[in-house]
Amino acid sequence: MQAVINLALPFFALIFTGYLAARSRILNETTVSGLNGFVFYFALPALLLVKTYAAPAATGQVVDLLIAYYLPGLVLFLATVWVGHRLLKLRMADASIQGLGAVFSNVGFIGLPLIILLYGSEAALPAVLIVMGDTIVMLGLATALVEADLGTGRGLLPLLRRTGGGIVRNPIVMAGVVGLGLNLMSVPVAEPIQRYGGLLADAAGPCALFALGATLAGRPMKEGAGETAYVVALKLFVHPALVAMMVFWVVDLPPVWAAAALLQASLPIAANVYVLAKRYEQRPAQVSSAIFFSTAAGVLTISLLISWLYGG
């Protein structure tokens, strides 16, 4: 239990501090936007690049990790979409957003700082693989289903171009790619550059968590209690349970890789789901509510999981 107090609670206290700062109007919307920009374009990419560069060389476990994480994720996503569309009578676009909420973790603002804090550079490679996979696979698939249902008439090729362009313009994904490339090729990096990257990387954790809390304070949280509870339960309990079955009983992964995958699956819903819902106007208020309550409930679930991983 001491591990929870020492690691998890201060971590989530930063989120709550950011939330209070925004709710009390100490930070206005422009300030929060600027802080998010710093985290997204500078601090988190630096953290990912530095830690991936310093990580042990890639192993043959990469394919096993992707199978263990994305096989249950895809199954849960498709099952949630089917239930939403067929049983709950939602249109396919709404059901796709709901399905994305069930499997798309906040692997950037929460996952990267938390996992690297717990396990150091050894966990950087599995963490960056999941960040990249979520952006490419899950977000791309959900976007394709939404656009297909809304009949935008933009066609598959333009969709692929936009998805690919979004990936290339995503600084977090590209930082992971660059760091992994430097790691694999054993490229020497001058010490002043490493120190510069380290200074930015040190700011990533506290700034990302504070910014997340401040961002949550500006979103509506009052709509769709039943839908919110359903999606939050899928994200915080069903998704990690399915991934746990894979990493502990089906696929043989190194302990740190297995822990990183399980922690990533156990995280709250990512803000990207709200961005997609808002862009297409597909139940953004319900999604916002689910993100807020999954983050609040995640304080308890992640704390218990860390306590269990550290053996109490």
N, C-alpha and C positions, 0 to 999 in steps of 0.2 A: 504493500500500500504506500510505502514511502516513495516508490518510483512515481506513483501517480501525483503525489504532492510536489515532488521535485521537478517533474518534467511536464506532465499534461496540464495541471491546473494553471501554472503561470502562462503556459502557451495560450490557453483559451481565455485567460484573463486579459490578454492583449486585445483579443477580438472584442470582448465586452467593453474595454476602455475606449476603443475606437467607436463603438456603438454609442456610448454615453457622450463622447465628445461631439458627435454629429447630432444626436438628439437634443443636446443642450445648446446647439447653435454655436458652439465654440469654433467648429469647422463648418464653412458653408459648402454649397455644392461645387463651386469652382475649386476650392481647396482640396476637396475629396477627389475630384477628377484629376487634379494635378498629382496628388499622391499616388493614385492608381496608375497614372502614366509613368511615374518614376519606377514603381515596382515592376510594371509589365515590360517596359522597354529597357531598363537598366539593371535593377537589383536582382530580380529573379533570373534573367539570362546570365548574369555574371556568376551567380551561385551555381547554376546548372553547368556552365562551361568550366568553371574552376574545379568543381567536384568531379565532373565526368573526366576531365583531363587527368586528375590525380587518382582516379579509380584503378583497381586492378584490371589487367587486360581482359577484354571480352572472352567469355568462355562458350562452350557448346551448349550452355543452358539457356541461351537466348530463345530458341524455338520453344523449349519446354515452358519457359515463363509466359510467352505469348499465348500458347495453347491453354495453360492453366488459368490465365486471367481472362482471355477473350472468348473462349468457348462457352463458359457459363454466362459471361456478359451478353453475348449475342443471343443465347437461348432465352435469357431473362428479358432482354429487349424485345425480341420477337413475340414472346408469350404475353408481355404487357401490352404490346401494340394490338395483338389479337383480342385479348380480353377487352381492351378499351373500345375497339372498333366493333366487335361482334356482340359482346355481352352488355357493355355500358352504352352502346349506340353512339359513340363519338365518331366524328368524321376522322378519316385517316390522318390528317394533319395534326389534329388534337391528340390522337392516340400515339402518334410518333413522338410528340413532345413529352407526353407522359412516359413513354418507354425510355426516352433519353434520360429523364429525371431519375428513373430507377437504376441506371447503371453508370451515369457520368459523374464521377467524383470530382471534388475540388482538389485535384492533384497538383495544381500550381500554387495557389496562395496558401494552402494548408499543407498539402502532402509533401512537397519538396522540402520546406524548412523543417517539418516535423521528422521526417524519415532521416534526413541528413544529421539532424540534431541527435537522434537516437543511435544511428549506426555509422555515421561518418561517410567517408568516400567510398567505402565498400558497397554501400547501398545506392550510390549515384547512378550506376548503369541500369539496374532494374527500374529505378524511379524515372529516369529519362525515357526509357523504352515505353513505359506506360503512358507518360505524358504525350509522347509522339503518337502512340497507337490510339489513344482516346481522340486526339484531334483528327487523325486521318480516318480511322475506322468508324467510331461511334458517331462523332459529329457529322462526318460526311454522309453516313447512311441515313441518319435522321433528317438531314437537310434534303437529301434526294427524295425521301418519302413525302416530306412536306410539300416540296415543289411539285412533285408528281400529282399529289392530290389537289392542290390549289389550281392546277392547270395553268401555270404561268406562261406556257408556250415558249419557254426559253430553250428547251431541248436539252438532251443529255450532254452534248459536247460543251456548250457554254457552262453547264453546271460543273462539269469536271474541271474546266478552266478556272472557274471561280474558286472551287474547292482547293485545287492545286495552288492557285495564287494566294489564297488565304493561308495555306500551310507555309509557303515560302516567306510570306510577310510576317508570320508569327515569330517574334524574337525568341520566345522560350523554346520552341521546337528547333529553330535554327541554331541556337546556342548549344543545344544538346548534340546536334549533328556535328557542329564544328569541334566541340570538346571530344566527342567520340572519335572523330577523324584524327585529331592531334594525338589522342591516346593510342590509337591503333598504329599510327606511323611513328610513334615515339619522337615527335617533333620537340626539340628543346625550345623553351620559352624563357626569355630574359627575366631576371628576378624583379626588376622594376615593374614590368608588365604584370607579373604574377601578383605582386603586392597591390598594384592598382586594382586588379580583378578581385583580390581578397577583400579590399576595403569596401567595394560595392557589394560583394557577396555577404559581408557581415551585416549589411543593412537590410538584406532581403527578408529575413525571418520576421523581425519586429515590425518593419514597415508593411509587409504583406498582410500580417494579421490585423494590425491596426486599421489598414485601409479596408480590409474585408468587413470589419465591424462597422466602420463609418458608412460603407456602401449599403449594408443591410438596413441601416437606420432610415434610409431615404426611400424604401420600397414598401408598397402596400402589403398588409398581412391579414386581411380580414375576410377573404373570400374562400369558399370551397373547403370547409373544415373536413368533410368526409374524404374528398379527393386528396387533400393535403396529408391526412393520416395514412391513407392507402399508399401514396408514393413514398412518403418518409419511411414507412415500414419496409417497403421493398428495398429502398436504398440502404438503410442502416442495418437491416437484419437478413433479408433474403439474399441480396447480392454478396455480402461478405461470407455468408454461410456456404453458398455455392462455390465461391473461390477457395474457401478453407478446405472443402472436400477435395478439390483438385490439388492444391499445393501440399496437403498433408497425406493424402491417401492414394492419389492417382499418379502425380508427376513427382519425380525425385529432384527437388531443388535444394541448393545450399540454404541453410537456416536463415541467413540474412535476406536472401532473395525471397524466400517464402514469407518471411515476416513483412517485407516491403510490399509484396503483392497483397497480402491480407489487410495491411493498414490502408493501402490505397483504396481497396474495395470498401472499406468501412467508413470512409470519409463522407461528409455531407455533400449534398448536391452542389455542383459547380454553378457559378454565376453565368457561365456560357449558355446554360439552358434557358435562363431568363432572357439573355440577349437574343437567342433564336426565337423564343416565343414572342418577344416584343417586336422583332423585325417582321414577323408574319402575322402579328396580332392573333395568336392562337393561345388564349387563356393565360396571358402574362401575369395577371393578378394571382391566380391559383399557383402558378409556378413560383412567383416571388414568395408567397406564403410557405410553400414547401421548402424552399431554400432556407428561409429564416428558421423554421422549426426544426429542420434537419440539422442545422448548425447548432442550435440550442441543445437539442437532444444528443448531438454528437459529443458534447462535453462529457457526458456520462459514458456513452458507449465506447469512445476512444480511450477514455481514462481506464475503464475496466479492461479493455483489450491490452493496453500497455502493461497494466498490472499483471495480467495473465502471461504475456510474453516474457516479462521479466521475472516470472516465477513468484509473483506476490510480493 
